[in-house]
């Protein structure tokens, strides 16, 4: 499985941005998908996850109510809609795929990773 994240860029605080992650392979629809982010000098952290059907989602507390993860299996794509962005959310955002069932917030539970897309939020 290859994952290609896109949609990052430079925005101002309070702006919105939508990230996309396109996956190769015919088994995308069976994967749990997650978004992580890594700010300079910090550990990679979980942002959001979604089950294979899209029926369940899970968010890191600080993004609840502002970020929305979704997926379109017919297009092998997962999205992260980010609203009301904050400067401290400047980071490289990664999408990841997990072959086992259940959303996990642990990076080591994900089997495939995209290359990341940089989001810069200016104050």
C-alpha positions, 0 to 999 in steps of 0.5 A: 500500500502506498499513501500520498498525502496532499493539501498542506500549505500556509494559512492564517490562524482561524483558517480552514484547510482540507488534507487528502490522502490517496491510497493505492491498492484494492484493499484500502476499503478494509483498512483503518485510517489515521492522521498524525502530525509531527511538529518540529522537535516533538513526537509524532502524535495522533490526530484522528482515526476512522474505521474501514466503513467510516462508521466510527471516528476518534479524535485527539481531544484538542481537535474535537469539534474543529477537525473532521476525518472522512473517507471515500472508499470508492476513491481510495481517499481519506480526508482531514477537514481542519477548521479554526486552525491554531499556530501551535498546529503547525506540523507535518501531517501524515496519513497512515493505514492500519490493517487490523481492526479498531482505531488506535492512537498509537503510531506503532499500530499503523502499518503503512505511512504516507510521506507527510504534508506540511501545514503552517499556521501563521498568527 
